[in-house]
Amino acid sequence: MTPKKTPAKKRAVPASRKLEQAIVSALEDIKARDIEIFDVRHLTSMFDQVIIATAESTRQTRALANHLRETVKDLGAKVYGVEGEDSGEWVLIDLGDTIVHIMQPTARENYNLEELWDHPKPKISRKRPAPESAD
């Protein structure tokens, strides 16, 4: 009898990474532009990521928000809230650990969220304090 080969184990993709990939894919499906992802764990304890994308029109902004909401629900994740769909200039989708901003170019330029969230994680200083002198 020949021994059975066991299939190679697939490395599990962390849920947060899987959700990030699904969000980006959903945004790209409806032709969002300039998608940027920011890890903001070092800036706030409210959420882990901010994703910003540009839509060219009110119709596209709403379509992106709807498609994203459906995609996330299909994954079994929860959509905690959606704001701004009425105006369509800027839609915010709260996914708990991830916040998605879908903005028209004028709103994105005006509010410049990249400047707010694009701060590198501070480096930990490894310097030792100078020894106190015994006077």
C-alpha positions as CSV (number, residue, x, y, z in Angstrom):
1,M,0.0,0.0,0.0
2,T,1.3,3.4,-0.9
3,P,1.0,6.2,1.7
4,K,-1.5,8.9,1.0
5,K,-0.1,12.3,0.2
6,T,-1.5,15.0,2.3
7,P,-2.2,18.2,0.5
8,A,0.0,21.2,1.3
9,K,-1.6,23.4,3.9
10,K,-2.7,26.8,2.6
11,R,-1.7,29.7,4.7
12,A,-4.8,31.4,6.0
13,V,-5.2,35.0,5.0
14,P,-5.9,37.1,8.1
15,A,-9.5,38.3,8.1
16,S,-8.5,41.9,8.1
17,R,-6.3,41.4,5.0
18,K,-9.0,39.4,3.3
19,L,-11.5,42.3,4.0
20,E,-9.0,44.8,2.7
21,Q,-8.5,42.9,-0.5
22,A,-12.3,42.6,-1.0
23,I,-12.7,46.3,-0.4
24,V,-10.1,47.3,-2.9
25,S,-11.5,44.8,-5.4
26,A,-15.0,46.1,-5.0
27,L,-13.8,49.7,-5.5
28,E,-11.8,48.7,-8.6
29,D,-14.9,46.8,-10.0
30,I,-16.7,50.1,-10.3
31,K,-13.6,52.0,-11.5
32,A,-12.7,54.0,-8.4
33,R,-9.4,55.9,-8.9
34,D,-6.5,56.7,-6.6
35,I,-7.2,54.1,-4.0
36,E,-5.0,54.6,-0.9
37,I,-4.8,52.5,2.2
38,F,-3.5,53.9,5.5
39,D,-2.7,51.9,8.6
40,V,-3.7,54.2,11.4
41,R,-3.4,52.0,14.5
42,H,-0.6,54.2,15.8
43,L,-2.8,57.3,15.4
44,T,-6.2,56.2,16.8
45,S,-7.7,53.4,18.8
46,M,-11.1,53.8,17.0
47,F,-10.2,51.9,13.8
48,D,-7.2,50.2,12.2
49,Q,-7.4,51.4,8.5
50,V,-8.6,54.2,6.4
51,I,-9.2,53.6,2.7
52,I,-9.7,56.6,0.4
53,A,-10.9,56.4,-3.2
54,T,-12.0,58.9,-5.8
55,A,-15.2,58.7,-7.9
56,E,-16.0,60.9,-10.8
57,S,-19.7,61.6,-10.2
58,T,-22.5,61.4,-7.7
59,R,-23.8,58.3,-9.5
60,Q,-20.4,56.6,-9.4
61,T,-20.0,57.5,-5.7
62,R,-23.3,55.9,-4.8
63,A,-22.7,52.9,-7.0
64,L,-19.3,52.3,-5.3
65,A,-20.9,52.6,-1.9
66,N,-23.7,50.1,-2.8
67,H,-21.3,47.6,-4.4
68,L,-18.9,47.8,-1.4
69,R,-21.8,47.3,1.1
70,E,-22.9,44.2,-0.8
71,T,-19.4,42.8,-1.1
72,V,-18.7,43.2,2.6
73,K,-22.0,41.6,3.6
74,D,-21.3,38.7,1.3
75,L,-18.1,38.1,3.2
76,G,-20.1,38.0,6.4
77,A,-18.7,41.3,7.7
78,K,-20.8,44.0,9.2
79,V,-21.5,47.5,7.8
80,Y,-21.9,49.7,10.8
81,G,-23.0,52.8,9.0
82,V,-23.0,54.8,5.8
83,E,-23.0,58.6,5.6
84,G,-23.2,61.0,2.8
85,E,-25.1,59.0,0.2
86,D,-27.7,61.7,-0.2
87,S,-25.3,64.3,-1.5
88,G,-22.9,61.8,-3.2
89,E,-20.0,64.2,-2.9
90,W,-18.3,62.2,-0.1
91,V,-19.6,58.8,1.2
92,L,-18.2,57.4,4.4
93,I,-18.6,53.7,5.0
94,D,-17.9,52.4,8.6
95,L,-16.8,48.8,8.6
96,G,-15.7,48.7,12.2
97,D,-11.9,48.4,12.0
98,T,-11.9,49.9,8.5
99,I,-13.3,53.3,7.4
100,V,-13.8,53.8,3.7
101,H,-14.1,57.3,2.2
102,I,-15.4,57.6,-1.4
103,M,-14.9,61.1,-2.6
104,Q,-15.4,63.2,-5.7
105,P,-12.2,64.9,-6.8
106,T,-13.1,68.4,-5.5
107,A,-14.0,67.1,-2.0
108,R,-10.9,64.9,-1.9
109,E,-8.7,67.9,-2.8
110,N,-10.5,70.2,-0.4
111,Y,-10.4,68.0,2.7
112,N,-7.0,66.4,1.9
113,L,-7.5,63.4,4.2
114,E,-4.2,61.9,3.1
115,E,-2.5,64.7,5.0
116,L,-4.4,63.8,8.2
117,W,-3.8,60.0,8.0
118,D,-0.5,59.6,6.2
119,H,1.8,59.9,9.2
120,P,4.5,57.2,9.6
121,K,4.6,55.1,12.7
122,P,6.9,56.8,15.2
123,K,10.2,55.0,15.7
124,I,11.1,54.0,19.3
125,S,14.1,55.7,20.6
126,R,16.8,53.3,21.7
127,K,19.0,55.9,23.3
128,R,19.8,55.4,26.9
129,P,19.5,58.4,29.2
130,A,22.9,59.9,30.2
131,P,24.0,58.7,33.6
132,E,23.4,61.2,36.3
133,S,26.7,62.6,37.6
134,A,27.4,62.3,41.3
135,D,28.2,65.8,42.5
